[in-house]
Structure formats: C-alpha cells, structure tokens
Amino acid sequence: MELLDENIAILGAGNLGIAIAEGIVEEGLKKADQVYLTRRNLKHVAHLADQGFLTVEDNKLAVESSGYIFLCVQPKQLASLIEQINPVLTEKHVLVSVITGVSIDEIKGLLKVDVPVVRAMPNTAIAIGESMTCIACNDSKELALTIQKVFNSLGQTLVIDEKLMQAATVLGASGIAFFMRYLRAATQGGIQMGFHSDEAQLIAVQTAKGAASLILENGNHPEVEIDKVTTPQGCTIAGLNEMEHQGLSSALIKGLMVSYDKIKNIK
Ligand SMILES: NC(=O)c1ccc[n+]([C@@H]2O[C@H](COP(=O)([O-])OP(=O)(O)OC[C@H]3O[C@@H](n4cnc5c(N)ncnc54)[C@H](OP(=O)(O)O)[C@@H]3O)[C@@H](O)[C@H]2O)c1
C-alpha cells in the first residue's frame, strides 16, 4: 500500500492530531480532502472543515474510507475508540499510534484482526514542524520507513526499538518541558541583571536555538562548543563551574531518570 494512494484518518483531532494533519497537507503528502479528522465535538475543528479537511464524528466512516489510521486520543480513550472501529478494520489498514505509554502488543490485544501497528512519539513542536519523533514498528522495517516519511515532514525522526519508547518519551516529549524550565530560569537571571522580561526572554531563547542549531549542523560534541566560549579565567568558565558545583548536570540526569522510572510504572 503506497502512502500516496490512500486517504489518512486522524482519530481524535486534538492538539497533536491537528498538528499532524496540518503538517501532512502543508508538506504536500496529502490534500486536505484526503484527510479525515474525527472527534466527538466537531465545533473545535470547524475551521479545518473550511480548509477542506473531511471532519466527521463517525470513526467507522473515517476508517472505512482510509488506509492509514492515526490514533491520537488520550490513553484512557483508546479502548472505546478501538471498540468502535473494530468492526470495520481489515488487514489492509495500518494503525499509527501516538498515544503515550500504550505498547504495540497492548493495542494489538484490543484488535479483532491482525492489523500492522506503528508507534510514534512526537513532541509539541510538531505544531511548527520542529518535532523530534521516534518511531517503532515490530511488523516490518519498510512500514516504519513509510511512516517515518510522514513525520520527516514535521521535524526530525529516528526509528528505534520499541523497548526505548519510554526513554524517547522522557527525552523527546517531556524534554520540551525540561528545556522550557531552563529558558525560564535564564530569563529570570537576565531580568535580575537589568533586562526587561521580553528582552531577557528573546536573548535566552535565541541563544538556546543557536546552541542547538550549532550541534545539529556541525555534529560536534557540546563540550567542543563550550571550549570555544570559555576563555581561561573568564566569566563563562566561572559561571559554568559554579552551576556544576550546584549540581546542574547531576540534577538534569537525576530528573530524567526519575521521569523515566515514573513512566515505566504508569498504568
Ligand atoms: N502533547 C504531547 O506532547 C504529546 C506528545 C506525544 C504523544 N502524545 C499523546 O498524543 C495523544 C493526544 O494528545 P493531545 O495533546 O493531542 O490530546 P487532546 O488534545 O486531548 O486530543 C485528543 C482528542 O481526541 C478526541 N477524542 C476523544 N475520544 C474520541 C473518540 N472516541 N473519537 C474521536 N475523537 C475522540 C478529543 O476530542 P472530543 O472530546 O471533541 O472528542 C480530543 O480532541 C495522547 O495520547 C498523548 O499521550 C502527546
């Protein structure tokens, strides 16, 4: 089944579902009238119907008319959604789940037919085409690559083993919150040094973007870029060492591990 031949259904067109749908159309993978969007309250997607998206309440209709089915509801809403679509799912469909913490086996356990299932873990930057999306598929490598094509249009992607999906959730999806906290702290420091909050925020945010872009573009280890900024006996190394004395790296790693332990025990 070629991705380009089939309609796409986004079941649960909330924050993430809408961002995926808009990205797919913006990148020309599909036209709006080849993308079904479902939710129980259609008034929230009326503006997308105006743009040509096929907005419907009926999940079965969307599934019957599509090949690729994106599951974008909250984890607790999944079982009843699958119950609705089970009568119309066939082996020809492909399910793509972005639902946090629900394994491929758990999804397959709810299905009445043997449908290939791909898991994808994007982050909220998908709304601006800057997601980091990790993808796992136990059915076929080819299928993982097909779905990777969709998410490539919405940021960077990596195909991973499903056993790393929880780690990917912490590092990539929760990671947005962790970096936001750094940005807030840097902004507060900037204000204490004399900037207005909007100026401090712009300096902090653009500097963070520049730091990330340097690594993305040249592939250097972060320490190589740090060496370029730390003059002997200068202000940068003094600040950096004080941050480490206060446990910066240790706090970050410990926070990631606490988050990871938590996600492993969420059920
Ligand atoms: N946000 C993130 O950073 C992120 C990252 C990776 C993965 N995820 C996962 O992605 C999923 C969606 O997240 P989100 O932030 O987009 O949540 P959301 O905004 O709550 O979207 C879920 C949507 O599903 C709709 N829905 C619920 N039951 C439905 C049903 N039976 N049929 C059709 N539509 C239904 C809801 O709308 P109605 O109430 O109108 O039906 C709602 O708009 C979650 O499982 C989350 O864990 C989120």
The ligand as an SDF file (V2000), in Angstrom:
LIG
                    3D

 48 52  0  0  0  0  0  0  0  0999 V2000
    1.0980   16.6160   23.6500 N   0  0  0  0  0  0  0  0  0  0  0  0
    2.2520   15.9600   23.5980 C   0  0  0  0  0  0  0  0  0  0  0  0
    3.3630   16.4600   23.8430 O   0  0  0  0  0  0  0  0  0  0  0  0
    2.2580   14.5420   23.1630 C   0  0  0  0  0  0  0  0  0  0  0  0
    3.4300   14.0060   22.6590 C   0  0  0  0  0  0  0  0  0  0  0  0
    3.4210   12.6900   22.2420 C   0  0  0  0  0  0  0  0  0  0  0  0
    2.2670   11.9410   22.3660 C   0  0  0  0  0  0  0  0  0  0  0  0
    1.1410   12.4800   22.9040 N   0  0  0  0  0  0  0  0  0  0  0  0
   -0.0720   11.6460   23.0010 C   0  0  0  0  0  0  0  0  0  0  0  0
   -0.9370   12.0310   21.9420 O   0  0  0  0  0  0  0  0  0  0  0  0
   -2.2980   11.8110   22.3150 C   0  0  0  0  0  0  0  0  0  0  0  0
   -3.1010   13.0660   22.0070 C   0  0  0  0  0  0  0  0  0  0  0  0
   -2.5670   14.1620   22.7300 O   0  0  0  0  0  0  0  0  0  0  0  0
   -3.2280   15.6000   22.5790 P   0  0  0  0  0  0  0  0  0  0  0  0
   -2.3880   16.5160   23.3740 O   0  0  0  0  0  0  0  0  0  0  0  0
   -3.4780   15.8750   21.1270 O   0  0  0  0  0  0  0  0  0  0  0  0
   -4.6370   15.3460   23.3100 O   0  0  0  0  0  0  0  0  0  0  0  0
   -6.0500   16.0660   23.0570 P   0  0  0  0  0  0  0  0  0  0  0  0
   -5.8440   17.4710   22.6200 O   0  0  0  0  0  0  0  0  0  0  0  0
   -6.8770   15.7780   24.2720 O   0  0  0  0  0  0  0  0  0  0  0  0
   -6.6530   15.2720   21.8110 O   0  0  0  0  0  0  0  0  0  0  0  0
   -7.3950   14.1070   21.9000 C   0  0  0  0  0  0  0  0  0  0  0  0
   -8.6690   14.3260   21.1110 C   0  0  0  0  0  0  0  0  0  0  0  0
   -9.3530   13.1210   20.9700 O   0  0  0  0  0  0  0  0  0  0  0  0
  -10.7340   13.4240   20.8190 C   0  0  0  0  0  0  0  0  0  0  0  0
  -11.4710   12.1960   21.1390 N   0  0  0  0  0  0  0  0  0  0  0  0
  -11.6120   11.5740   22.3140 C   0  0  0  0  0  0  0  0  0  0  0  0
  -12.3330   10.4400   22.1900 N   0  0  0  0  0  0  0  0  0  0  0  0
  -12.6500   10.3510   20.8770 C   0  0  0  0  0  0  0  0  0  0  0  0
  -13.3710    9.4070   20.1100 C   0  0  0  0  0  0  0  0  0  0  0  0
  -13.9420    8.3170   20.6550 N   0  0  0  0  0  0  0  0  0  0  0  0
  -13.4840    9.6300   18.7900 N   0  0  0  0  0  0  0  0  0  0  0  0
  -12.9440   10.7190   18.2160 C   0  0  0  0  0  0  0  0  0  0  0  0
  -12.2470   11.6490   18.8780 N   0  0  0  0  0  0  0  0  0  0  0  0
  -12.1040   11.4630   20.1990 C   0  0  0  0  0  0  0  0  0  0  0  0
  -10.9850   14.5760   21.7890 C   0  0  0  0  0  0  0  0  0  0  0  0
  -11.9560   15.4830   21.2870 O   0  0  0  0  0  0  0  0  0  0  0  0
  -13.5020   15.3450   21.6860 P   0  0  0  0  0  0  0  0  0  0  0  0
  -13.5740   15.4110   23.1840 O   0  0  0  0  0  0  0  0  0  0  0  0
  -14.1770   16.5070   20.9740 O   0  0  0  0  0  0  0  0  0  0  0  0
  -13.9070   14.0230   21.1600 O   0  0  0  0  0  0  0  0  0  0  0  0
   -9.6240   15.2980   21.7800 C   0  0  0  0  0  0  0  0  0  0  0  0
   -9.6540   16.4590   20.9960 O   0  0  0  0  0  0  0  0  0  0  0  0
   -2.2760   11.4310   23.8020 C   0  0  0  0  0  0  0  0  0  0  0  0
   -2.4530   10.0440   23.9150 O   0  0  0  0  0  0  0  0  0  0  0  0
   -0.8890   11.8120   24.2690 C   0  0  0  0  0  0  0  0  0  0  0  0
   -0.4270   10.9400   25.2640 O   0  0  0  0  0  0  0  0  0  0  0  0
    1.1040   13.7800   23.2680 C   0  0  0  0  0  0  0  0  0  0  0  0
  1  2  1  0
  2  3  2  0
  2  4  1  0
  4  5  1  0
  4 48  2  0
  5  6  2  0
  6  7  1  0
  7  8  2  0
  8  9  1  0
  8 48  1  0
  9 10  1  0
  9 46  1  0
 10 11  1  0
 11 12  1  0
 11 44  1  0
 12 13  1  0
 13 14  1  0
 14 15  2  0
 14 16  1  0
 14 17  1  0
 17 18  1  0
 18 19  2  0
 18 20  1  0
 18 21  1  0
 21 22  1  0
 22 23  1  0
 23 24  1  0
 23 42  1  0
 24 25  1  0
 25 26  1  0
 25 36  1  0
 26 27  1  0
 26 35  1  0
 27 28  2  0
 28 29  1  0
 29 30  1  0
 29 35  2  0
 30 31  1  0
 30 32  2  0
 32 33  1  0
 33 34  2  0
 34 35  1  0
 36 37  1  0
 36 42  1  0
 37 38  1  0
 38 39  2  0
 38 40  1  0
 38 41  1  0
 42 43  1  0
 44 45  1  0
 44 46  1  0
 46 47  1  0
M  CHG  2   8   1  16  -1
M  END
$$$$
